[in-house]
Amino acid sequence: MARYRRVVVKLSGEALAGPAGTGADPASLARVADEVLSLHEIGVQVAVVVGGGNYFRGRMAEGWGISRAEADNIGMLGTVMNALMLRGALTARTDADVRVMTAVPIHSVAEPFIRLRAVHHLERGMIVLLAGGIGQPYVTTDYPAVQRSLELDADVLLVAKHGVDGVYDSDPKTNPDATRYSTLTYEEAISAGIQIMDTSAFVLANEQGLTMHVFDVGAIGVMRGICEGQELGTRISTK
């Protein structure tokens, strides 16, 4: 019996990129699709907020000589590409209905995000892939992931990170003695300057009482384990 009825998974673009770090990697797509399906198979309602950093990031604007708003718009289109590829990988593996919904209207390839329609899809057992962030520049997919979780009345936000299995007190890639937190409060995360999510996302999640789990997207079975009650990765919550 799953402890969570409805979850939102926050998936970075890098999680789909594989070793190259850019573009899309079929093996990475397949692995992520299998993990998402492992939740659907135990009856958990799943929505996925997809990032686009494997194609373009707003902070790359200066190097390209374009405005930050323009760069963010390009990044939003990258999230749509990722969502469509993830839908392809999912539909190759399941008979379940998989819907892509976008904050930026692209009617020929995806549905517009309408909150009640998305909830209806989830209640009917569909997997919902959410692209385009919230359709506005100057926002990474961290804040939209929290916002969509609240809008869809999700029980938890699962934050799938690339190459790190939780939140540490220092960078585990440079400090071999870094310690992983099993639990954190949002106040502790903000005061410690934890960079795993945007501060604005932490503030909104804290205000609205949304719990999140941070884990390694490459670890097989962790997403399902968390939903089945195992304390894996780092759980961040209000006091």
Phi, psi and omega in degrees: 000122181286144179278343179244133181274319183223129182231153168247130177258127177262112187246121179284155176299326181298332180296338180262356189272336183073198185300331184293331180084347178226162181068197182240139182247121183305321181293320179293318176301315181298317181295315179297318179300317179297321180293317178297317180295330179296331175284315181301325183292336178260015172088010178279135175281127189236127167240145182236122172269118188257131176274180182222015186296345177285349177250309184199142178238146180303326182289353176278357187305314186299317181297334180265355179070030178237165183287157179298320180299317179296317180298320179294324176297320177297317178299322178298320177294327175299322179294326178293317178301315179297318181296319179294321178291321178295321176300318178301316180294323180290313183293339175287344186246349186213154173271354180296149178284130180241122183246138171258128177237136184238146175283334176260116185299123173222076195299333184283344183237344184204161176280150171289149177286116173234120191306309184293327177292319178298317178299317180298317177301314182296317180297334179270008175086014178276154171265129185246123178255123187253118184240166176084012181057233171249014175080013182233145177286174179066021179225127173281180180280358177296307182296312177302327179297318177292315181300314180295323177302317180289317181298324183269005179057043179286150178284334185198156172250122178263114185261102183274110180261156182259114173087007177216138189260023179157198180256130181245161179283348173203175185289113182293344180284335180248341181239104182295343180264010179300140182251133179274133174281136172274324176222153178211153166263161179297323179299318179295318181296318181292315183292331179276356180069032179299130187258009186294334177219160174299143178303322180299325178292317177299316182298313181296316180298320179294315181300324186259003175070033180269127176272143174229149174245129178254128184208172181273121182296337182276353182274116184294131173086353184291318181302314179293319179302318178299316181291337179270001173110358179284144179267086182247155181064217180234128176261125179246130183209176174289176183302000000 
